[in-house]
Amino acid sequence: MNAVVSRASSLAFDVRTAAVGAAAVVAFGGVAVLRAFGPDALWACAFHAITGLHCPGCGLTRMLHALVHGDVARAWSMNPLAMIALPLLAAMLAQWWLARPLLPASLNRYAHDGRVWIVALIAFGVLRNLPMFAWMAPG
């Protein structure tokens, strides 16, 4: 019986390790692309081109480009929500891979609730288009 449980947990760890490894390869590839090309050479936001409004992801490529080049202040000015979300998502990935909690229980509960992410994205998308919250708009 213990051999079956041990094999199942080892297989689950192998799947998690493969997933984290794939995420690392994609991340390093993205960093290489952002180091080699400017953000304007990649793609523009179709939502902004059509509506003139900033979606929650507007400025994300420029934010990542600024981060890759070490300009944290410019990265924050491009997409503050993503600047907050990136370390949180990295911690969530790490705790999934390690199969043990790394985040405080209260933060962990909200971080894994999809409703919180949806509300945050919608609120951010609306607020960054209002004049009083212009600091949230990319640029």
DSSP file with accessible surface (Angstrom, degrees, kcal/mol):
  #  RESIDUE AA STRUCTURE BP1 BP2  ACC     N-H-->O    O-->H-N    N-H-->O    O-->H-N    TCO  KAPPA ALPHA  PHI   PSI    X-CA   Y-CA   Z-CA
    1    1 A M     >        0   0  183      0, 0.0     4,-1.9     0, 0.0     3,-0.2   0.000 360.0 360.0 360.0 -44.4    0.0    0.0    0.0
    2    2 A N  H  >  +     0   0  137      1,-0.2     4,-2.6     2,-0.2     5,-0.2   0.839 360.0  57.6 -64.1 -32.5    2.8    2.5    0.9
    3    3 A A  H  > S+     0   0   77      2,-0.2     4,-2.4     1,-0.2    -1,-0.2   0.894 106.6  49.1 -65.4 -37.0    4.5    1.8   -2.4
    4    4 A V  H  > S+     0   0  103     -3,-0.2     4,-2.4     2,-0.2    -2,-0.2   0.937 113.4  45.6 -67.2 -45.5    1.3    2.9   -4.3
    5    5 A V  H  X S+     0   0   86     -4,-1.9     4,-2.5     1,-0.2     5,-0.2   0.927 113.7  49.9 -63.4 -42.9    1.0    6.1   -2.2
    6    6 A S  H  X S+     0   0   74     -4,-2.6     4,-2.2     1,-0.2    -2,-0.2   0.919 111.2  48.6 -62.9 -42.8    4.7    6.8   -2.6
    7    7 A R  H  X S+     0   0  153     -4,-2.4     4,-2.4     2,-0.2    -1,-0.2   0.916 111.5  49.9 -64.7 -41.6    4.5    6.3   -6.4
    8    8 A A  H  X S+     0   0   58     -4,-2.4     4,-2.4     2,-0.2    -2,-0.2   0.925 112.6  45.9 -65.2 -43.0    1.4    8.6   -6.7
    9    9 A S  H  X S+     0   0   69     -4,-2.5     4,-2.1     2,-0.2    -1,-0.2   0.884 112.9  50.5 -69.4 -34.6    3.0   11.4   -4.7
   10   10 A S  H  X S+     0   0   46     -4,-2.2     4,-2.2    -5,-0.2    -2,-0.2   0.900 110.6  49.5 -68.2 -37.3    6.3   11.0   -6.7
   11   11 A L  H  X S+     0   0   88     -4,-2.4     4,-2.3     2,-0.2    -2,-0.2   0.920 110.0  50.8 -66.8 -41.1    4.3   11.2  -10.0
   12   12 A A  H  X S+     0   0   41     -4,-2.4     4,-2.4     1,-0.2    -2,-0.2   0.911 110.7  49.3 -62.9 -40.5    2.4   14.3   -8.8
   13   13 A F  H  X S+     0   0   87     -4,-2.1     4,-2.9     1,-0.2    -1,-0.2   0.909 109.2  52.4 -65.5 -39.4    5.8   15.9   -7.9
   14   14 A D  H  X S+     0   0   84     -4,-2.2     4,-2.4     2,-0.2    -2,-0.2   0.899 109.9  48.4 -62.9 -39.9    7.2   15.0  -11.3
   15   15 A V  H  X S+     0   0   86     -4,-2.3     4,-2.4     2,-0.2    -2,-0.2   0.930 113.1  47.5 -65.6 -44.2    4.2   16.6  -13.0
   16   16 A R  H  X S+     0   0   48     -4,-2.4     4,-2.7     2,-0.2     5,-0.2   0.923 112.2  49.8 -62.6 -42.7    4.5   19.8  -10.9
   17   17 A T  H  X S+     0   0   50     -4,-2.9     4,-2.7     1,-0.2    -2,-0.2   0.918 110.9  49.4 -63.8 -41.0    8.3   19.9  -11.6
   18   18 A A  H  X S+     0   0   66     -4,-2.4     4,-2.5     2,-0.2    -1,-0.2   0.916 112.0  48.8 -64.0 -41.1    7.7   19.6  -15.3
   19   19 A A  H  X S+     0   0   42     -4,-2.4     4,-2.4     2,-0.2    -2,-0.2   0.924 113.3  45.9 -65.8 -43.3    5.1   22.3  -15.2
   20   20 A V  H  X S+     0   0   26     -4,-2.7     4,-2.4     2,-0.2    -2,-0.2   0.909 112.3  52.0 -66.8 -39.1    7.4   24.7  -13.2
   21   21 A G  H  X S+     0   0   35     -4,-2.7     4,-2.3    -5,-0.2    -2,-0.2   0.916 109.7  48.8 -61.8 -42.6   10.2   23.8  -15.6
   22   22 A A  H  X S+     0   0   56     -4,-2.5     4,-2.4     2,-0.2    -2,-0.2   0.913 110.6  51.0 -64.1 -40.8    8.1   24.7  -18.6
   23   23 A A  H  X S+     0   0   40     -4,-2.4     4,-2.6     1,-0.2    -2,-0.2   0.900 109.8  50.8 -62.8 -39.0    7.0   28.0  -17.0
   24   24 A A  H  X S+     0   0   39     -4,-2.4     4,-2.9     2,-0.2     5,-0.2   0.916 109.4  49.8 -65.4 -41.6   10.7   28.8  -16.3
   25   25 A V  H  X S+     0   0  106     -4,-2.3     4,-2.4     2,-0.2    -2,-0.2   0.933 112.9  46.9 -62.7 -44.5   11.6   28.0  -20.0
   26   26 A V  H  X S+     0   0  109     -4,-2.4     4,-2.7     2,-0.2    -2,-0.2   0.922 112.9  49.8 -63.0 -42.8    8.8   30.3  -21.2
   27   27 A A  H  X S+     0   0   57     -4,-2.6     4,-2.5     2,-0.2    -2,-0.2   0.934 111.9  46.6 -62.9 -46.5    9.8   33.0  -18.7
   28   28 A F  H  X S+     0   0  155     -4,-2.9     4,-2.3     2,-0.2    -1,-0.2   0.888 112.5  51.2 -64.9 -36.8   13.5   32.9  -19.8
   29   29 A G  H  X S+     0   0   37     -4,-2.4     4,-2.3    -5,-0.2    -2,-0.2   0.919 110.0  49.6 -63.8 -41.9   12.4   33.0  -23.5
   30   30 A G  H  X S+     0   0   32     -4,-2.7     4,-2.7     2,-0.2    -2,-0.2   0.907 109.6  50.9 -63.3 -40.8   10.2   36.0  -22.8
   31   31 A V  H  X S+     0   0   64     -4,-2.5     4,-2.2     2,-0.2    -1,-0.2   0.929 109.7  51.0 -62.1 -42.8   13.1   37.8  -21.0
   32   32 A A  H  X S+     0   0   59     -4,-2.3     4,-1.9     2,-0.2    -2,-0.2   0.920 111.4  47.2 -61.7 -42.5   15.3   37.0  -24.0
   33   33 A V  H  X S+     0   0   64     -4,-2.3     4,-2.6     1,-0.2    -1,-0.2   0.935 113.2  48.1 -64.8 -44.3   12.7   38.5  -26.5
   34   34 A L  H  < S+     0   0   16     -4,-2.7    -1,-0.2     1,-0.2    -2,-0.2   0.800 111.5  50.7 -69.3 -28.0   12.2   41.6  -24.3
   35   35 A R  H  < S+     0   0  140     -4,-2.2    -1,-0.2    -5,-0.2    -2,-0.2   0.847 116.3  41.7 -72.3 -34.9   15.9   42.1  -24.0
   36   36 A A  H  < S+     0   0   75     -4,-1.9     2,-0.3    -5,-0.2    -2,-0.2   0.828 118.3  40.1 -83.6 -32.8   16.4   41.8  -27.8
   37   37 A F  S  < S-     0   0  112     -4,-2.6    -1,-0.1    -5,-0.2     5,-0.0  -0.893  78.2-119.5-121.8 150.0   13.4   43.8  -29.0
   38   38 A G    >   -     0   0   32     -2,-0.3     3,-1.2     1,-0.1     4,-0.4  -0.394  34.4-109.8 -77.2 160.9   11.7   47.0  -27.8
   39   39 A P  G >> S+     0   0   22      0, 0.0     3,-1.0     0, 0.0     4,-0.5   0.822 117.1  59.6 -65.4 -26.4    8.1   46.8  -26.7
   40   40 A D  G 34 S+     0   0  150      1,-0.2     4,-0.0     2,-0.1    22,-0.0   0.738  97.7  60.4 -74.0 -20.0    6.9   48.7  -29.8
   41   41 A A  G <4 S+     0   0   72     -3,-1.2    -1,-0.2     2,-0.1     3,-0.1   0.599 103.1  55.3 -80.0 -11.2    8.3   46.0  -32.1
   42   42 A L  T <4 S-     0   0   44     -3,-1.0     2,-0.3    -4,-0.4    -2,-0.1   0.856 110.4 -50.8 -90.3 -91.7    6.1   43.4  -30.5
   43   43 A W     <  -     0   0  181     -4,-0.5     2,-0.2     0, 0.0    -1,-0.2  -0.995  40.0-130.6-150.9 155.5    2.3   44.1  -30.6
   44   44 A A        -     0   0   88     -2,-0.3     2,-0.6    -3,-0.1     3,-0.1  -0.661  39.9 -91.3-102.9 161.8   -0.1   46.7  -29.6
   45   45 A C     >  -     0   0   41     -2,-0.2     4,-2.2     1,-0.2     5,-0.1  -0.608  29.1-160.1 -75.3 117.3   -3.3   46.4  -27.6
   46   46 A A  H  > S+     0   0   67     -2,-0.6     4,-2.2     2,-0.2     5,-0.2   0.883  91.2  56.1 -65.3 -37.6   -6.2   45.6  -30.0
   47   47 A F  H  > S+     0   0   98      1,-0.2     4,-2.8     2,-0.2     6,-0.5   0.934 110.3  44.5 -60.5 -44.8   -8.7   46.7  -27.3
   48   48 A H  H  > S+     0   0   72      1,-0.2     4,-2.0     2,-0.2    -1,-0.2   0.892 111.4  53.7 -67.5 -38.6   -7.1   50.1  -27.0
   49   49 A A  H  < S+     0   0   82     -4,-2.2    -1,-0.2     1,-0.2    -2,-0.2   0.881 117.3  37.1 -63.7 -35.9   -6.7   50.5  -30.8
   50   50 A I  H  < S+     0   0  143     -4,-2.2    -2,-0.2    -5,-0.1    -1,-0.2   0.912 133.0  21.3 -83.6 -43.9  -10.5   49.9  -31.3
   51   51 A T  H  < S-     0   0   65     -4,-2.8    -3,-0.2    -5,-0.2    -2,-0.2   0.680  87.7-129.7-102.1 -21.6  -12.0   51.7  -28.3
   52   52 A G  S  < S+     0   0   47     -4,-2.0     2,-0.2    -5,-0.5    -4,-0.2   0.490  72.8 116.7  79.7   1.4   -9.3   54.2  -27.2
   53   53 A L  S    S-     0   0   83     -6,-0.5     2,-0.6    -5,-0.0    -1,-0.3  -0.685  70.1-115.0-100.3 157.7   -9.7   52.8  -23.6
   54   54 A H        -     0   0   39     -2,-0.2    74,-0.1    71,-0.2    75,-0.1  -0.813  26.6-153.0 -93.9 123.5   -7.1   51.1  -21.5
   55   55 A C    >   -     0   0   27     -2,-0.6     3,-1.4     1,-0.1    67,-0.0  -0.374  37.2 -96.0 -83.0 170.9   -7.8   47.4  -20.7
   56   56 A P  T 3  S+     0   0   38      0, 0.0    26,-0.2     0, 0.0    25,-0.1   0.784 126.4  49.0 -60.4 -22.9   -6.4   45.8  -17.6
   57   57 A G  T >  S+     0   0   36      2,-0.1     3,-2.2    25,-0.0     4,-0.3   0.520  79.2 122.8 -94.9  -4.8   -3.5   44.4  -19.7
   58   58 A C  T <  S+     0   0    6     -3,-1.4    -4,-0.1     1,-0.3   -14,-0.0  -0.351  80.0  19.2 -59.8 132.6   -2.6   47.6  -21.4
   59   59 A G  T 3> S+     0   0    8     79,-0.1     4,-2.6    20,-0.1    -1,-0.3   0.403  88.3 120.2  88.4  -0.6    1.0   48.5  -20.8
   60   60 A L  H <> S+     0   0   66     -3,-2.2     4,-2.8     2,-0.2     5,-0.2   0.928  75.2  46.1 -65.0 -44.0    1.9   44.9  -19.8
   61   61 A T  H  > S+     0   0   28     -4,-0.3     4,-2.5     1,-0.2    -1,-0.2   0.935 115.4  46.7 -64.5 -43.4    4.5   44.4  -22.5
   62   62 A R  H  > S+     0   0   80      2,-0.2     4,-2.4     1,-0.2    -1,-0.2   0.874 111.7  52.7 -66.0 -34.6    6.1   47.8  -21.8
   63   63 A M  H  X S+     0   0    0     -4,-2.6     4,-2.5     2,-0.2    -2,-0.2   0.947 111.2  45.1 -64.4 -47.6    6.0   47.0  -18.1
   64   64 A L  H  X S+     0   0   58     -4,-2.8     4,-2.6     2,-0.2    -2,-0.2   0.896 112.0  52.9 -63.8 -38.5    7.8   43.7  -18.6
   65   65 A H  H  X S+     0   0   40     -4,-2.5     4,-1.5    -5,-0.2    -1,-0.2   0.929 110.3  47.5 -61.3 -44.6   10.3   45.4  -20.9
   66   66 A A  H  <>S+     0   0    6     -4,-2.4     5,-2.9     1,-0.2    -2,-0.2   0.915 112.1  50.2 -64.0 -41.6   11.0   48.0  -18.3
   67   67 A L  H ><5S+     0   0   58     -4,-2.5     3,-1.7     1,-0.2    -2,-0.2   0.918 107.5  53.0 -62.4 -43.6   11.4   45.2  -15.6
   68   68 A V  H 3<5S+     0   0   34     -4,-2.6    -1,-0.2     1,-0.3    -2,-0.2   0.831 111.9  46.9 -61.7 -30.7   13.8   43.2  -17.8
   69   69 A H  T 3<5S-     0   0   85     -4,-1.5    -1,-0.3    -5,-0.2    -2,-0.2   0.288 120.4-110.1 -95.4   9.0   15.9   46.4  -18.1
   70   70 A G  T < 5S+     0   0   59     -3,-1.7     2,-1.2     1,-0.2    -3,-0.2   0.599  74.5 134.3  80.0  12.6   15.8   47.1  -14.4
   71   71 A D     >< +     0   0   73     -5,-2.9     4,-2.2     1,-0.2    -1,-0.2  -0.677  20.2 167.0 -98.2  84.5   13.5   50.2  -14.6
   72   72 A V  H  > S+     0   0   87     -2,-1.2     4,-2.7     1,-0.2    -1,-0.2   0.888  72.9  54.8 -68.7 -38.6   11.1   49.5  -11.7
   73   73 A A  H  > S+     0   0   76      2,-0.2     4,-1.9     1,-0.2    -1,-0.2   0.926 111.4  44.4 -62.9 -44.4    9.6   53.0  -11.6
   74   74 A R  H  > S+     0   0  113      2,-0.2     4,-1.2     1,-0.2    65,-0.2   0.909 111.5  54.1 -66.5 -38.5    8.7   52.9  -15.3
   75   75 A A  H >X S+     0   0    0     -4,-2.2     4,-1.7     1,-0.2     3,-0.7   0.932 108.1  49.7 -60.4 -45.0    7.4   49.4  -15.0
   76   76 A W  H 3< S+     0   0  107     -4,-2.7    -1,-0.2     1,-0.2    -2,-0.2   0.903 107.8  54.2 -60.1 -40.9    5.1   50.5  -12.1
   77   77 A S  H 3< S+     0   0   37     -4,-1.9    62,-0.3     1,-0.2    -1,-0.2   0.743 107.7  51.7 -68.1 -21.1    3.8   53.4  -14.3
   78   78 A M  H << S-     0   0    1     -4,-1.2    -1,-0.2    -3,-0.7    -2,-0.2   0.880 134.2  -9.2 -82.9 -41.6    2.9   51.0  -17.1
   79   79 A N     X  +     0   0    3     -4,-1.7     4,-1.7   -20,-0.1    -1,-0.2  -0.538  57.4 179.7-160.5  87.4    0.8   48.6  -15.1
   80   80 A P  H  > S+     0   0    6      0, 0.0     4,-1.5     0, 0.0     5,-0.2   0.854  84.5  57.2 -63.2 -32.9    0.7   48.8  -11.3
   81   81 A L  H  > S+     0   0   39      1,-0.2     4,-2.7     2,-0.2     3,-0.3   0.931 107.3  47.6 -64.2 -43.0   -1.7   45.8  -11.0
   82   82 A A  H  > S+     0   0   14      1,-0.2     4,-2.7     2,-0.2    -1,-0.2   0.858 106.2  58.5 -66.8 -32.4    0.7   43.5  -12.8
   83   83 A M  H  < S+     0   0   32     -4,-1.7    -1,-0.2     1,-0.2    -2,-0.2   0.850 113.0  39.9 -64.5 -33.0    3.6   44.7  -10.7
   84   84 A I  H  X S+     0   0  103     -4,-1.5     4,-1.1    -3,-0.3    -2,-0.2   0.873 117.1  49.6 -79.2 -39.2    1.6   43.6   -7.6
   85   85 A A  H  X S+     0   0   12     -4,-2.7     4,-3.3     1,-0.2     5,-0.3   0.843  97.8  66.9 -73.1 -34.0    0.3   40.4   -9.3
   86   86 A L  H  X S+     0   0   70     -4,-2.7     4,-2.4     1,-0.2     5,-0.2   0.934 104.8  40.3 -59.0 -51.4    3.6   39.1  -10.6
   87   87 A P  H  > S+     0   0   81      0, 0.0     4,-2.4     0, 0.0    -1,-0.2   0.893 116.4  52.3 -65.3 -33.4    5.3   38.3   -7.3
   88   88 A L  H  X S+     0   0   34     -4,-1.1     4,-2.4     2,-0.2    -2,-0.2   0.938 110.8  46.6 -65.4 -44.0    2.1   37.0   -5.9
   89   89 A L  H  X S+     0   0   81     -4,-3.3     4,-2.5     1,-0.2    -1,-0.2   0.891 111.3  52.3 -64.9 -37.3    1.7   34.6   -8.9
   90   90 A A  H  X S+     0   0   59     -4,-2.4     4,-2.6    -5,-0.3    -1,-0.2   0.913 110.4  47.9 -64.1 -41.8    5.3   33.5   -8.5
   91   91 A A  H  X S+     0   0   26     -4,-2.4     4,-2.7     2,-0.2     5,-0.2   0.899 110.9  51.3 -65.7 -38.7    4.7   32.7   -4.9
   92   92 A M  H  X S+     0   0   28     -4,-2.4     4,-1.9     2,-0.2    -2,-0.2   0.915 111.4  47.6 -64.0 -41.4    1.5   30.8   -5.7
   93   93 A L  H  X S+     0   0   67     -4,-2.5     4,-2.5     2,-0.2    -2,-0.2   0.927 112.2  50.2 -64.5 -42.5    3.5   28.8   -8.4
   94   94 A A  H  X S+     0   0   32     -4,-2.6     4,-2.8     1,-0.2    -2,-0.2   0.915 111.0  47.5 -64.5 -42.0    6.3   28.1   -5.9
   95   95 A Q  H  X>S+     0   0   14     -4,-2.7     5,-1.3     1,-0.2     4,-1.0   0.855 111.7  50.8 -72.5 -28.5    3.9   26.9   -3.2
   96   96 A W  H  <5S+     0   0  118     -4,-1.9    -2,-0.2    -5,-0.2    -1,-0.2   0.926 112.9  46.6 -67.6 -42.8    2.1   24.7   -5.6
   97   97 A W  H  <5S+     0   0   86     -4,-2.5    -2,-0.2     1,-0.2    -1,-0.2   0.928 117.7  41.1 -65.4 -44.4    5.4   23.2   -6.8
   98   98 A L  H  <5S-     0   0   71     -4,-2.8    -1,-0.2     2,-0.2    -2,-0.2   0.613 102.3-135.2 -79.7 -12.2    6.7   22.7   -3.2
   99   99 A A  T  <5S+     0   0   65     -4,-1.0    -3,-0.2    -5,-0.2    -4,-0.1   0.870  72.2  95.5  57.9  40.1    3.2   21.5   -2.1
  100  100 A R  S   <S-     0   0  145     -5,-1.3    -2,-0.2    -6,-0.2    -1,-0.2  -0.979  82.7 -95.3-153.5 148.3    3.4   23.6    1.1
  101  101 A P        +     0   0   96      0, 0.0     4,-0.1     0, 0.0    -9,-0.1  -0.414  38.0 165.9 -69.5 136.5    2.1   27.0    2.0
  102  102 A L        +     0   0   73     -2,-0.1   -10,-0.1   -11,-0.1     3,-0.1   0.571  60.2  71.1-115.2 -27.7    4.4   30.0    1.6
  103  103 A L  S    S-     0   0   28      1,-0.1   -15,-0.0   -12,-0.1     5,-0.0  -0.607  97.1 -91.9 -89.9 152.8    1.9   32.8    1.8
  104  104 A P     >  -     0   0   83      0, 0.0     4,-3.1     0, 0.0     5,-0.2  -0.307  41.6-112.6 -58.5 149.5    0.1   33.8    5.0
  105  105 A A  H  > S+     0   0   80      1,-0.2     4,-2.3     2,-0.2     5,-0.2   0.870 114.7  50.6 -56.7 -42.4   -3.3   32.0    5.3
  106  106 A S  H  > S+     0   0   69      1,-0.2     4,-1.6     2,-0.2    -1,-0.2   0.932 115.6  41.6 -65.3 -43.5   -5.4   35.1    4.8
  107  107 A L  H  > S+     0   0   74      1,-0.2     4,-2.9     2,-0.2    -2,-0.2   0.906 112.9  55.0 -68.5 -39.8   -3.5   36.2    1.7
  108  108 A N  H  X S+     0   0   38     -4,-3.1     4,-1.6     1,-0.2    -2,-0.2   0.898 105.0  53.4 -60.5 -40.4   -3.5   32.6    0.4
  109  109 A R  H  < S+     0   0  149     -4,-2.3    -1,-0.2    -5,-0.2    -2,-0.2   0.931 115.2  39.2 -62.2 -45.3   -7.2   32.3    0.7
  110  110 A Y  H >< S+     0   0  123     -4,-1.6     3,-1.3     1,-0.2     6,-0.2   0.866 110.7  58.8 -74.4 -35.2   -7.9   35.4   -1.4
  111  111 A A  H 3< S+     0   0    4     -4,-2.9    -1,-0.2     1,-0.3    -2,-0.2   0.822 108.1  46.3 -64.5 -29.7   -5.1   34.7   -3.9
  112  112 A H  T 3< S+     0   0  104     -4,-1.6     2,-0.8    -5,-0.2    -1,-0.3   0.346  89.5  98.5 -95.8   8.2   -6.7   31.4   -4.8
  113  113 A D    X>  -     0   0   40     -3,-1.3     4,-1.3     1,-0.2     3,-0.9  -0.848  59.6-159.3 -98.7 109.9  -10.2   32.8   -5.2
  114  114 A G  H 3> S+     0   0   43     -2,-0.8     4,-2.5     1,-0.3     5,-0.2   0.812  89.2  64.2 -58.1 -30.1  -10.9   33.5   -8.8
  115  115 A R  H 3> S+     0   0  177      1,-0.2     4,-2.6     2,-0.2    -1,-0.3   0.880  99.4  53.1 -63.5 -36.3  -13.6   36.0   -7.9
  116  116 A V  H <> S+     0   0   57     -3,-0.9     4,-2.6    -6,-0.2    -1,-0.2   0.927 109.9  47.7 -64.3 -43.0  -11.1   38.2   -6.3
  117  117 A W  H  X S+     0   0   62     -4,-1.3     4,-2.6     2,-0.2    -2,-0.2   0.911 112.1  49.5 -64.5 -41.9   -9.0   38.3   -9.5
  118  118 A I  H  X S+     0   0  101     -4,-2.5     4,-2.6     2,-0.2     5,-0.2   0.943 113.0  46.0 -64.0 -46.7  -12.0   39.0  -11.7
  119  119 A V  H  X S+     0   0   97     -4,-2.6     4,-2.9     1,-0.2     5,-0.3   0.924 113.1  50.6 -62.0 -43.2  -13.2   41.9   -9.4
  120  120 A A  H  X S+     0   0   35     -4,-2.6     4,-2.7    -5,-0.2     5,-0.2   0.927 112.0  46.9 -61.9 -43.5   -9.6   43.3   -9.3
  121  121 A L  H  X S+     0   0   78     -4,-2.6     4,-2.6     2,-0.2    -2,-0.2   0.921 115.2  45.1 -65.6 -43.7   -9.2   43.1  -13.1
  122  122 A I  H  X S+     0   0  108     -4,-2.6     4,-2.3     2,-0.2     5,-0.2   0.947 115.4  46.8 -66.0 -46.7  -12.6   44.7  -13.8
  123  123 A A  H  X S+     0   0   44     -4,-2.9     4,-3.1    -5,-0.2     5,-0.3   0.931 114.4  47.3 -60.9 -44.8  -12.1   47.4  -11.1
  124  124 A F  H  X S+     0   0   16     -4,-2.7     4,-2.3    -5,-0.3    -1,-0.2   0.919 111.0  52.0 -62.7 -43.6   -8.6   48.2  -12.4
  125  125 A G  H  < S+     0   0   11     -4,-2.6     4,-0.2    -5,-0.2    -1,-0.2   0.874 116.0  40.4 -61.9 -37.0   -9.8   48.3  -16.0
  126  126 A V  H >< S+     0   0   85     -4,-2.3     3,-1.4    -5,-0.2     4,-0.3   0.950 115.6  49.1 -75.3 -50.3  -12.5   50.8  -15.1
  127  127 A L  H >< S+     0   0   54     -4,-3.1     3,-1.9     1,-0.3     6,-0.3   0.879 102.5  60.5 -61.9 -38.2  -10.5   52.9  -12.7
  128  128 A R  T 3< S+     0   0    2     -4,-2.3    -1,-0.3     1,-0.3    -2,-0.1   0.631 102.8  54.1 -70.4  -8.9   -7.5   53.4  -15.0
  129  129 A N  T <  S+     0   0   52     -3,-1.4    -1,-0.3    -4,-0.2    -2,-0.2   0.445  89.2  93.8 -99.1  -2.1   -9.8   55.1  -17.6
  130  130 A L  S X  S-     0   0   73     -3,-1.9     3,-1.6    -4,-0.3     7,-0.1  -0.722  80.5-126.8 -91.0 140.7  -11.2   57.7  -15.2
  131  131 A P  G >  S+     0   0  119      0, 0.0     3,-1.5     0, 0.0     4,-0.1   0.867 108.0  56.1 -55.6 -37.7   -9.4   61.1  -15.1
  132  132 A M  G 3  S+     0   0  150      1,-0.3     3,-0.2     2,-0.1    -4,-0.1   0.693 112.3  43.3 -71.8 -14.0   -8.9   61.0  -11.3
  133  133 A F  G X  S+     0   0   56     -3,-1.6     3,-2.4    -6,-0.3     4,-0.4  -0.044  72.1 128.0-116.0  29.8   -7.0   57.6  -11.6
  134  134 A A  G X   +     0   0   61     -3,-1.5     3,-1.4     1,-0.3    -1,-0.1   0.751  61.3  73.6 -59.4 -23.4   -5.0   58.6  -14.7
  135  135 A W  G 3  S+     0   0  145      1,-0.3    -1,-0.3    -3,-0.2     4,-0.1   0.725  91.3  58.1 -64.5 -17.4   -1.8   57.5  -12.8
  136  136 A M  G <  S+     0   0   22     -3,-2.4    -1,-0.3    -9,-0.2    -2,-0.2   0.663  86.8  94.7 -84.5 -16.3   -3.0   53.9  -13.4
  137  137 A A  S <  S-     0   0   20     -3,-1.4   -58,-0.1    -4,-0.4    -8,-0.1  -0.457  90.1 -97.5 -75.0 146.6   -3.0   54.4  -17.2
  138  138 A P              0   0   16      0, 0.0   -60,-0.2     0, 0.0    -1,-0.1  -0.343 360.0 360.0 -64.3 141.2    0.1   53.3  -19.0
  139  139 A G              0   0   72    -62,-0.3   -61,-0.2   -65,-0.2   -62,-0.1   0.123 360.0 360.0 132.9 360.0    2.6   56.0  -19.8
